[in-house]
Amino acid sequence: MTLIRDELIEAEARAMMRAAIEKSGWYSSLQGIARQRRIEKDIDLHWHLMLPQARERLEQRNGGGA
């Protein structure tokens, strides 16, 4: 199994959370910077929920998937 640095896993989890939030249409009533700030806050609060998926995705990219 390939060792993946925690920072890479966190970055991937944050990117996945951003994609999920933006795809979901959350905060569609907010525009511009207000929406981006709210999304950033949610990413900071909830990125850890994507950790298992982020680790799996990175392992698969590196050829170490189960």
Secondary structure, DSSP 4 states (H G I P E B T S, - for coil): -----HHHHHHHHHHHHHHHHHHHTTTTT--HHHHHHHHHHHHHHHGGGGHHHHHHHHHHHTT---
